[in-house]
C-alpha cells in the first residue's frame, strides 16, 4: 500500500478519535450547533453511541494503518462509512430544507474522505 493510503487511514482515524473524544467529554456542547440538546439519559446515549462508535472506528483505522494486510479493508471502511454518512446527511438536508455551517464542514470532511479512500484503493488496484 502506498503512503497516500496510509495517510488516509491515519488522518481518518485521528478525525474519528478527535470527534469521539469530544463527544464523550461534552456531547451537548459539540452537538449544540445542530440543535441537539439532551436530557441526562440522552447524553449517556450520545456519549455511548456517537462517542463510543467514533472511538472504535478510530482504533480500527489506526490499527489498519499499522498493519499492511488490514489497509485495504480499512480504506473500504473509510469510503463506505463516510460515504454513507454524507449520503444520509444530504438526504436529511433535502427532506428538511435545513442547512448549517456545521453541515457544510461535515460534508466537506465526509465527501473528501470518501474520495480520498477511493483514490487510494484505485492506486492499489490500478
C-alpha positions in Angstrom: 0.0 0.0 0.0 1.3 3.4 -0.9 1.9 6.3 1.5 -1.2 8.0 0.4 -3.4 5.1 1.6 -1.7 5.0 4.9 -2.1 8.8 5.3 -5.8 8.5 4.5 -6.2 5.8 7.2 -4.2 7.8 9.8 -6.0 11.1 9.1 -9.4 9.5 9.1 -8.5 7.6 12.3 -7.4 10.8 14.0 -10.5 12.6 12.9 -12.7 9.9 14.4 -10.6 9.9 17.5 -10.9 13.7 18.0 -14.6 13.8 17.4 -15.2 10.7 19.6 -13.2 12.2 22.5 -15.1 15.5 22.1 -18.5 13.7 22.1 -17.6 11.7 25.2 -16.3 14.7 27.0 -19.1 17.2 26.1 -21.8 15.9 23.8 -24.2 18.8 24.3 -21.5 21.4 23.6 -20.3 19.6 20.5 -23.8 19.0 19.1 -25.5 22.3 20.1 -24.7 23.9 16.8 -27.1 21.5 15.1 -29.7 21.8 17.8 -29.1 18.7 19.7 -29.5 19.1 23.5 -30.1 16.1 25.7 -31.6 15.0 28.9 -29.3 13.1 31.2 -30.2 9.7 29.6 -29.9 11.3 26.2 -26.4 12.5 27.0 -25.5 8.9 28.1 -26.7 7.7 24.7 -24.9 10.3 22.8 -21.6 9.5 24.6 -22.1 5.8 24.1 -23.2 5.7 20.5 -21.6 8.7 18.9 -18.5 8.9 21.1 -18.0 5.2 21.6 -18.6 4.3 17.9 -16.2 7.1 16.8 -13.5 5.8 19.2 -13.9 2.3 18.0 -13.6 3.3 14.4 -10.5 5.4 15.2 -8.9 2.4 16.9 -9.6 0.2 14.0 -8.4 2.6 11.3 -5.2 3.4 13.2 -4.6 -0.4 13.6 -5.2 -0.8 9.8 -2.6 1.9 9.1 -0.1 -0.1 11.1 -0.9 -3.5 9.6 -0.3 -3.8 5.8 -2.7 -6.7 5.4 -5.5 -4.6 7.0 -5.0 -1.4 4.9 -7.4 -2.3 2.1 -10.3 -3.2 4.4 -9.6 0.0 6.4 -9.8 2.1 3.3 -13.1 0.4 2.4 -14.4 1.3 5.9 -13.3 4.9 5.4 -15.0 5.1 2.0 -18.2 3.4 2.9 -18.7 4.9 6.4 -18.0 8.5 5.2 -20.0 8.0 2.0 -22.9 6.6 3.9 -22.9 9.4 6.4 -22.7 12.0 3.6 -25.5 10.4 1.6 -27.7 10.3 4.7 -26.8 13.9 5.6 -27.7 15.1 2.1 -31.0 13.2 2.2 -31.8 14.8 5.6 -30.9 18.2 4.2 -33.1 17.6 1.2 -36.0 16.4 3.3 -35.8 19.1 5.9 -34.6 22.0 3.9 -32.2 22.8 6.7 -28.6 23.6 6.0 -26.0 24.9 8.5 -22.3 25.7 8.5 -21.8 22.6 10.6 -23.4 20.6 7.8 -21.2 22.2 5.2 -18.0 21.4 7.1 -19.1 17.9 7.8 -19.9 17.3 4.1 -16.5 18.6 3.1 -14.9 16.1 5.5 -17.2 13.2 4.6 -17.1 13.6 0.8 -13.4 14.4 0.9 -12.5 11.2 2.8 -14.8 9.1 0.7 -13.0 10.3 -2.5 -9.5 10.0 -0.9 -10.2 6.4 0.2 -11.5 5.6 -3.3 -8.4 7.1 -4.8 -6.1 5.1 -2.5 -8.0 1.9 -3.3 -7.7 2.6 -7.1 -4.0 3.2 -6.8 -3.6 -0.2 -5.1 -5.6 -2.0 -7.8 -4.9 0.2 -10.8 
